[in-house]
């Protein structure tokens, strides 16, 4: 089993920035590809950004140019740098892991490993 722990959430004004982190431990080969999802109250869980084993990235359209996902050389810590935040970004942000190395899945139902989530709140 792999454990995923997120941190870095908080409350910011519109236009502000935050950096989230997700650290994998245990059976880290179950998180070769890691992605960020978010879920607002009463809404479905949606894909935000993902990064595969080789460092290839994928972004949801609404965050392209504002968010950047990266991982360290060891691959076990993934970051989500969020710039120019707006109230529509308010959600619980969750880290997800997938054992596949190449393809970044955007369907939340196909991920088996999840962190507990970190709250991001953006006020006007």
SULDA-V11950 format. One line per field, one symbol per residue. psi: psi as a letter, one per 20 degrees, with the letter a starting at -180 (. if undefined). Layout:
# SULDA-V11950
psi->???
This chain:
# SULDA-V11950
psi->qppppqriraprqpiaqqoqqppqrcmiiilhpqqprqoqpjrqpqpgqqpahijpqqqqhiipihqpqrqrhiiippqopoqlqrhiiprppqpqqpiqhgpopiohijpipqaiqpppppq.
